[in-house]
Amino acid sequence: MTSISIHVEGADQAGEARRAAARLATGAGLDQATTGRLAIVVTECANNLWKHAGGGEIVLTPTGPEEGGVEVLALDKGPGMRDVERCFQDGYSTAGSSGTGLGAVRRLATDHDVYSSPDKGTALLARVTKPGTRRPDTQVGGISVPLRGETECGDDFAFSDGASATGVLVVDGLGHGPAAADCAVAAVEAYRENGSAAPPDVMRAVHGALRATRGAVPRQASTQIGSRASTTTTRIERRRRA
């Protein structure tokens, strides 16, 4: 699942981020009201970057069919928030604005979280999903951003949550661009179809799916629920091209 990354240095890029979010909202099947909420959340996050942090990055990611929404991640290396709770209160501003931006994010997002370190920067996460969507008991997040100049990313991940074990797969398709993305997709699809099997069987299935591609480096981790047992497996599959 490829994310969209937008570097924000001013109002123009804030508009670009809002338009990109609208496209993802259409793909996720969000209704007009939810799309409007998403637009405001993205705009306020982006404006906060260039007004208060000297610029930063907006990363937009579809949440997947289960939740049906869009995840917004705002990253910066600015001054940070010394009092996070106060920064989210309406009327508080360090830049002479109305001070309602972060408060709007809190009110309109389905859920949100923030990590900030003074003088180092801030990571703000906001998720906007369809009304009535139930949050999964276990949540896993990841970002796959294409190399600059490319349209597709060769890195991907998948997550499985079974009755007895929880697992995750990360995969690095060889090279960059569409061909590498095809490798990652093949590995992820195989993992999703076999994620409930024993870890060695899962990797055999992933290995088999990669035979028709240029190759990839997948790595999986699995933890048994109710115990401290865990398993990690790495396997390299490289195919020669004629």
PyMOL commands that set and color helices and strands:
alter all, ss='L'
color gray80, all
select helices_A, chain A and resi 11-28+32-52+84-87+101-108+177-194+199-210
alter helices_A, ss='H'
color red, helices_A
select strands_A, chain A and resi 4-8+56-62+69-76+111-117+121-129+155-161+165-173+215-224+230-234+237-238
alter strands_A, ss='S'
color yellow, strands_A
deselect
rebuild
show_as cartoon
